[in-house]
Amino acid sequence: MIFRARPGGTANMKKFLSVVKHEYRKVVLKWSFLISTLLLPMLAAAFAVVPAIIFSLNGEPTRTIIYDPTGKI
């Protein structure tokens, strides 16, 4: 089957691209989208970094005891 361009195909493509551009701007320029785009990565980084900082401030060395009754370690 051979697909042929319909008459007025370029005009339809321009209309389609115009709608896509409008919808894209409508979504991207919302405050909620901008805030979530900036806030979520910072929040994820905070969840990764803050516990590490808190545990490093403890200062006491941690002692770990391993009990191996087989004597392989």
Backbone as XML, in Angstrom:
<?xml version="1.0"?>
<chain id="A" units="angstrom">
  <residue number="1" name="MET">
    <atom name="N" x="0.843" y="-1.169" z="0.000"/>
    <atom name="CA" x="0.000" y="0.000" z="0.000"/>
    <atom name="C" x="0.892" y="1.237" z="0.000"/>
  </residue>
  <residue number="2" name="ILE">
    <atom name="N" x="0.609" y="2.147" z="-0.879"/>
    <atom name="CA" x="1.387" y="3.376" z="-0.990"/>
    <atom name="C" x="0.590" y="4.498" z="-0.334"/>
  </residue>
  <residue number="3" name="PHE">
    <atom name="N" x="1.266" y="5.203" z="0.560"/>
    <atom name="CA" x="0.623" y="6.338" z="1.212"/>
    <atom name="C" x="0.963" y="7.602" z="0.437"/>
  </residue>
  <residue number="4" name="ARG">
    <atom name="N" x="-0.058" y="8.337" z="0.114"/>
    <atom name="CA" x="0.150" y="9.589" z="-0.606"/>
    <atom name="C" x="-0.310" y="10.740" z="0.275"/>
  </residue>
  <residue number="5" name="ALA">
    <atom name="N" x="0.369" y="11.851" z="0.132"/>
    <atom name="CA" x="-0.009" y="13.036" z="0.901"/>
    <atom name="C" x="-1.369" y="13.524" z="0.441"/>
  </residue>
  <residue number="6" name="ARG">
    <atom name="N" x="-2.188" y="13.879" z="1.395"/>
    <atom name="CA" x="-3.499" y="14.408" z="1.053"/>
    <atom name="C" x="-3.371" y="15.874" z="0.690"/>
  </residue>
  <residue number="7" name="PRO">
    <atom name="N" x="-4.281" y="16.375" z="-0.104"/>
    <atom name="CA" x="-4.253" y="17.810" z="-0.401"/>
    <atom name="C" x="-4.442" y="18.600" z="0.892"/>
  </residue>
  <residue number="8" name="GLY">
    <atom name="N" x="-3.688" y="19.647" z="1.044"/>
    <atom name="CA" x="-3.774" y="20.461" z="2.254"/>
    <atom name="C" x="-3.038" y="19.843" z="3.420"/>
  </residue>
  <residue number="9" name="GLY">
    <atom name="N" x="-2.173" y="18.882" z="3.166"/>
    <atom name="CA" x="-1.447" y="18.190" z="4.223"/>
    <atom name="C" x="-0.522" y="19.104" z="4.996"/>
  </residue>
  <residue number="10" name="THR">
    <atom name="N" x="0.101" y="20.042" z="4.317"/>
    <atom name="CA" x="1.005" y="20.977" z="4.985"/>
    <atom name="C" x="0.236" y="21.880" z="5.939"/>
  </residue>
  <residue number="11" name="ALA">
    <atom name="N" x="-0.953" y="22.301" z="5.526"/>
    <atom name="CA" x="-1.769" y="23.152" z="6.392"/>
    <atom name="C" x="-2.192" y="22.382" z="7.638"/>
  </residue>
  <residue number="12" name="ASN">
    <atom name="N" x="-2.529" y="21.098" z="7.445"/>
    <atom name="CA" x="-2.911" y="20.281" z="8.597"/>
    <atom name="C" x="-1.736" y="20.101" z="9.548"/>
  </residue>
  <residue number="13" name="MET">
    <atom name="N" x="-0.538" y="19.928" z="8.999"/>
    <atom name="CA" x="0.652" y="19.766" z="9.837"/>
    <atom name="C" x="0.929" y="21.050" z="10.616"/>
  </residue>
  <residue number="14" name="LYS">
    <atom name="N" x="0.741" y="22.199" z="9.979"/>
    <atom name="CA" x="0.956" y="23.474" z="10.680"/>
    <atom name="C" x="-0.041" y="23.632" z="11.822"/>
  </residue>
  <residue number="15" name="LYS">
    <atom name="N" x="-1.287" y="23.232" z="11.583"/>
    <atom name="CA" x="-2.295" y="23.304" z="12.643"/>
    <atom name="C" x="-1.921" y="22.369" z="13.792"/>
  </residue>
  <residue number="16" name="PHE">
    <atom name="N" x="-1.497" y="21.163" z="13.438"/>
    <atom name="CA" x="-1.106" y="20.185" z="14.449"/>
    <atom name="C" x="0.057" y="20.706" z="15.282"/>
  </residue>
  <residue number="17" name="LEU">
    <atom name="N" x="1.084" y="21.233" z="14.623"/>
    <atom name="CA" x="2.238" y="21.757" z="15.350"/>
    <atom name="C" x="1.861" y="22.955" z="16.208"/>
  </residue>
  <residue number="18" name="SER">
    <atom name="N" x="0.924" y="23.756" z="15.720"/>
    <atom name="CA" x="0.452" y="24.894" z="16.510"/>
    <atom name="C" x="-0.239" y="24.413" z="17.790"/>
  </residue>
  <residue number="19" name="VAL">
    <atom name="N" x="-1.045" y="23.373" z="17.679"/>
    <atom name="CA" x="-1.729" y="22.818" z="18.855"/>
    <atom name="C" x="-0.717" y="22.206" z="19.813"/>
  </residue>
  <residue number="20" name="VAL">
    <atom name="N" x="0.263" y="21.470" z="19.282"/>
    <atom name="CA" x="1.290" y="20.857" z="20.129"/>
    <atom name="C" x="2.074" y="21.927" z="20.873"/>
  </residue>
  <residue number="21" name="LYS">
    <atom name="N" x="2.455" y="22.992" z="20.171"/>
    <atom name="CA" x="3.209" y="24.081" z="20.802"/>
    <atom name="C" x="2.386" y="24.736" z="21.909"/>
  </residue>
  <residue number="22" name="HIS">
    <atom name="N" x="1.107" y="24.969" z="21.647"/>
    <atom name="CA" x="0.242" y="25.599" z="22.640"/>
    <atom name="C" x="0.099" y="24.716" z="23.878"/>
  </residue>
  <residue number="23" name="GLU">
    <atom name="N" x="-0.155" y="23.433" z="23.689"/>
    <atom name="CA" x="-0.327" y="22.520" z="24.819"/>
    <atom name="C" x="0.970" y="22.359" z="25.611"/>
  </residue>
  <residue number="24" name="TYR">
    <atom name="N" x="2.086" y="22.310" z="24.914"/>
    <atom name="CA" x="3.384" y="22.200" z="25.588"/>
    <atom name="C" x="3.622" y="23.408" z="26.482"/>
  </residue>
  <residue number="25" name="ARG">
    <atom name="N" x="3.407" y="24.587" z="25.936"/>
    <atom name="CA" x="3.596" y="25.806" z="26.737"/>
    <atom name="C" x="2.617" y="25.862" z="27.901"/>
  </residue>
  <residue number="26" name="LYS">
    <atom name="N" x="1.396" y="25.400" z="27.654"/>
    <atom name="CA" x="0.372" y="25.421" z="28.698"/>
    <atom name="C" x="0.791" y="24.546" z="29.882"/>
  </residue>
  <residue number="27" name="VAL">
    <atom name="N" x="1.403" y="23.415" z="29.608"/>
    <atom name="CA" x="1.823" y="22.506" z="30.677"/>
    <atom name="C" x="3.117" y="22.979" z="31.325"/>
  </residue>
  <residue number="28" name="VAL">
    <atom name="N" x="4.103" y="23.337" z="30.518"/>
    <atom name="CA" x="5.437" y="23.652" z="31.036"/>
    <atom name="C" x="5.455" y="24.962" z="31.817"/>
  </residue>
  <residue number="29" name="LEU">
    <atom name="N" x="4.634" y="25.905" z="31.470"/>
    <atom name="CA" x="4.670" y="27.197" z="32.143"/>
    <atom name="C" x="3.776" y="27.262" z="33.381"/>
  </residue>
  <residue number="30" name="LYS">
    <atom name="N" x="3.192" y="26.148" z="33.788"/>
    <atom name="CA" x="2.420" y="26.137" z="35.031"/>
    <atom name="C" x="3.381" y="26.169" z="36.210"/>
  </residue>
  <residue number="31" name="TRP">
    <atom name="N" x="2.977" y="26.849" z="37.280"/>
    <atom name="CA" x="3.813" y="26.923" z="38.482"/>
    <atom name="C" x="4.032" y="25.545" z="39.079"/>
  </residue>
  <residue number="32" name="SER">
    <atom name="N" x="2.989" y="24.721" z="39.053"/>
    <atom name="CA" x="3.121" y="23.390" z="39.655"/>
    <atom name="C" x="4.170" y="22.558" z="38.924"/>
  </residue>
  <residue number="33" name="PHE">
    <atom name="N" x="4.232" y="22.670" z="37.605"/>
    <atom name="CA" x="5.231" y="21.926" z="36.841"/>
    <atom name="C" x="6.626" y="22.458" z="37.136"/>
  </residue>
  <residue number="34" name="LEU">
    <atom name="N" x="6.767" y="23.774" z="37.170"/>
    <atom name="CA" x="8.081" y="24.368" z="37.430"/>
    <atom name="C" x="8.571" y="24.031" z="38.834"/>
  </residue>
  <residue number="35" name="ILE">
    <atom name="N" x="7.689" y="24.125" z="39.810"/>
    <atom name="CA" x="8.083" y="23.837" z="41.189"/>
    <atom name="C" x="8.454" y="22.368" z="41.346"/>
  </residue>
  <residue number="36" name="SER">
    <atom name="N" x="7.638" y="21.483" z="40.776"/>
    <atom name="CA" x="7.945" y="20.058" z="40.925"/>
    <atom name="C" x="9.211" y="19.683" z="40.170"/>
  </residue>
  <residue number="37" name="THR">
    <atom name="N" x="9.482" y="20.334" z="39.058"/>
    <atom name="CA" x="10.696" y="20.044" z="38.305"/>
    <atom name="C" x="11.937" y="20.460" z="39.088"/>
  </residue>
  <residue number="38" name="LEU">
    <atom name="N" x="11.852" y="21.536" z="39.831"/>
    <atom name="CA" x="12.999" y="22.000" z="40.610"/>
    <atom name="C" x="13.030" y="21.383" z="42.006"/>
  </residue>
  <residue number="39" name="LEU">
    <atom name="N" x="11.866" y="21.220" z="42.610"/>
    <atom name="CA" x="11.800" y="20.795" z="44.002"/>
    <atom name="C" x="12.060" y="19.301" z="44.192"/>
  </residue>
  <residue number="40" name="LEU">
    <atom name="N" x="11.538" y="18.475" z="43.317"/>
    <atom name="CA" x="11.696" y="17.028" z="43.504"/>
    <atom name="C" x="13.150" y="16.569" z="43.444"/>
  </residue>
  <residue number="41" name="PRO">
    <atom name="N" x="13.979" y="17.028" z="42.514"/>
    <atom name="CA" x="15.388" y="16.616" z="42.559"/>
    <atom name="C" x="16.104" y="17.103" z="43.818"/>
  </residue>
  <residue number="42" name="MET">
    <atom name="N" x="15.784" y="18.326" z="44.258"/>
    <atom name="CA" x="16.417" y="18.832" z="45.482"/>
    <atom name="C" x="15.957" y="18.019" z="46.693"/>
  </residue>
  <residue number="43" name="LEU">
    <atom name="N" x="14.701" y="17.634" z="46.724"/>
    <atom name="CA" x="14.179" y="16.823" z="47.820"/>
    <atom name="C" x="14.826" y="15.437" z="47.819"/>
  </residue>
  <residue number="44" name="ALA">
    <atom name="N" x="15.005" y="14.853" z="46.650"/>
    <atom name="CA" x="15.659" y="13.545" z="46.559"/>
    <atom name="C" x="17.107" y="13.636" z="47.028"/>
  </residue>
  <residue number="45" name="ALA">
    <atom name="N" x="17.794" y="14.699" z="46.647"/>
    <atom name="CA" x="19.177" y="14.887" z="47.094"/>
    <atom name="C" x="19.232" y="15.069" z="48.609"/>
  </residue>
  <residue number="46" name="ALA">
    <atom name="N" x="18.270" y="15.794" z="49.159"/>
    <atom name="CA" x="18.238" y="15.996" z="50.609"/>
    <atom name="C" x="18.028" y="14.671" z="51.338"/>
  </residue>
  <residue number="47" name="PHE">
    <atom name="N" x="17.147" y="13.824" z="50.812"/>
    <atom name="CA" x="16.925" y="12.519" z="51.438"/>
    <atom name="C" x="18.167" y="11.644" z="51.370"/>
  </residue>
  <residue number="48" name="ALA">
    <atom name="N" x="19.032" y="11.873" z="50.403"/>
    <atom name="CA" x="20.254" y="11.080" z="50.288"/>
    <atom name="C" x="21.381" y="11.648" z="51.145"/>
  </residue>
  <residue number="49" name="VAL">
    <atom name="N" x="21.480" y="12.971" z="51.230"/>
    <atom name="CA" x="22.627" y="13.613" z="51.871"/>
    <atom name="C" x="22.423" y="13.827" z="53.370"/>
  </residue>
  <residue number="50" name="VAL">
    <atom name="N" x="21.235" y="14.229" z="53.778"/>
    <atom name="CA" x="20.995" y="14.572" z="55.185"/>
    <atom name="C" x="21.272" y="13.397" z="56.128"/>
  </residue>
  <residue number="51" name="PRO">
    <atom name="N" x="20.813" y="12.184" z="55.858"/>
    <atom name="CA" x="21.156" y="11.084" z="56.775"/>
    <atom name="C" x="22.662" y="10.843" z="56.860"/>
  </residue>
  <residue number="52" name="ALA">
    <atom name="N" x="23.363" y="10.973" z="55.759"/>
    <atom name="CA" x="24.822" y="10.787" z="55.792"/>
    <atom name="C" x="25.481" y="11.847" z="56.662"/>
  </residue>
  <residue number="53" name="ILE">
    <atom name="N" x="25.015" y="13.067" z="56.573"/>
    <atom name="CA" x="25.576" y="14.146" z="57.401"/>
    <atom name="C" x="25.273" y="13.891" z="58.876"/>
  </residue>
  <residue number="54" name="ILE">
    <atom name="N" x="24.055" y="13.482" z="59.172"/>
    <atom name="CA" x="23.673" y="13.236" z="60.567"/>
    <atom name="C" x="24.515" y="12.117" z="61.168"/>
  </residue>
  <residue number="55" name="PHE">
    <atom name="N" x="24.712" y="11.038" z="60.428"/>
    <atom name="CA" x="25.498" y="9.922" z="60.955"/>
    <atom name="C" x="26.977" y="10.260" z="61.049"/>
  </residue>
  <residue number="56" name="SER">
    <atom name="N" x="27.474" y="11.149" z="60.207"/>
    <atom name="CA" x="28.891" y="11.513" z="60.290"/>
    <atom name="C" x="29.152" y="12.465" z="61.458"/>
  </residue>
  <residue number="57" name="LEU">
    <atom name="N" x="28.141" y="13.164" z="61.934"/>
    <atom name="CA" x="28.307" y="14.086" z="63.057"/>
    <atom name="C" x="28.336" y="13.362" z="64.403"/>
  </residue>
  <residue number="58" name="ASN">
    <atom name="N" x="27.996" y="12.096" z="64.420"/>
    <atom name="CA" x="27.935" y="11.334" z="65.661"/>
    <atom name="C" x="29.287" y="11.324" z="66.369"/>
  </residue>
  <residue number="59" name="GLY">
    <atom name="N" x="30.363" y="11.124" z="65.651"/>
    <atom name="CA" x="31.690" y="11.197" z="66.232"/>
    <atom name="C" x="32.195" y="9.911" z="66.852"/>
  </residue>
  <residue number="60" name="GLU">
    <atom name="N" x="31.343" y="9.090" z="67.391"/>
    <atom name="CA" x="31.780" y="7.843" z="68.012"/>
    <atom name="C" x="32.064" y="6.801" z="66.934"/>
  </residue>
  <residue number="61" name="PRO">
    <atom name="N" x="33.210" y="6.133" z="67.039"/>
    <atom name="CA" x="33.452" y="5.052" z="66.087"/>
    <atom name="C" x="32.523" y="3.875" z="66.392"/>
  </residue>
  <residue number="62" name="THR">
    <atom name="N" x="32.080" y="3.238" z="65.380"/>
    <atom name="CA" x="31.181" y="2.102" z="65.547"/>
    <atom name="C" x="31.994" y="0.825" z="65.631"/>
  </residue>
  <residue number="63" name="ARG">
    <atom name="N" x="31.705" y="0.025" z="66.633"/>
    <atom name="CA" x="32.379" y="-1.264" z="66.787"/>
    <atom name="C" x="31.465" y="-2.358" z="66.290"/>
  </residue>
  <residue number="64" name="THR">
    <atom name="N" x="32.003" y="-3.188" z="65.446"/>
    <atom name="CA" x="31.240" y="-4.306" z="64.915"/>
    <atom name="C" x="31.928" y="-5.596" z="65.314"/>
  </residue>
  <residue number="65" name="ILE">
    <atom name="N" x="31.171" y="-6.505" z="65.864"/>
    <atom name="CA" x="31.716" y="-7.794" z="66.281"/>
    <atom name="C" x="31.120" y="-8.869" z="65.386"/>
  </residue>
  <residue number="66" name="ILE">
    <atom name="N" x="31.990" y="-9.700" z="64.850"/>
    <atom name="CA" x="31.546" y="-10.808" z="64.015"/>
    <atom name="C" x="31.861" y="-12.101" z="64.747"/>
  </residue>
  <residue number="67" name="TYR">
    <atom name="N" x="30.850" y="-12.886" z="64.970"/>
    <atom name="CA" x="31.020" y="-14.171" z="65.644"/>
    <atom name="C" x="30.937" y="-15.266" z="64.592"/>
  </residue>
  <residue number="68" name="ASP">
    <atom name="N" x="32.008" y="-16.026" z="64.458"/>
    <atom name="CA" x="32.059" y="-17.112" z="63.484"/>
    <atom name="C" x="32.485" y="-18.388" z="64.194"/>
  </residue>
  <residue number="69" name="PRO">
    <atom name="N" x="31.524" y="-19.233" z="64.557"/>
    <atom name="CA" x="31.887" y="-20.459" z="65.276"/>
    <atom name="C" x="32.655" y="-21.452" z="64.405"/>
  </residue>
  <residue number="70" name="THR">
    <atom name="N" x="32.615" y="-21.318" z="63.080"/>
    <atom name="CA" x="33.327" y="-22.260" z="62.212"/>
    <atom name="C" x="34.794" y="-21.916" z="62.085"/>
  </residue>
  <residue number="71" name="GLY">
    <atom name="N" x="35.175" y="-20.692" z="62.343"/>
    <atom name="CA" x="36.567" y="-20.267" z="62.249"/>
    <atom name="C" x="37.039" y="-20.006" z="60.826"/>
  </residue>
  <residue number="72" name="LYS">
    <atom name="N" x="36.132" y="-19.829" z="59.886"/>
    <atom name="CA" x="36.512" y="-19.581" z="58.491"/>
    <atom name="C" x="36.882" y="-18.120" z="58.232"/>
  </residue>
  <residue number="73" name="ILE">
    <atom name="N" x="36.493" y="-17.258" z="59.098"/>
    <atom name="CA" x="36.804" y="-15.839" z="58.874"/>
    <atom name="C" x="38.110" y="-15.486" z="59.554"/>
  </residue>
</chain>
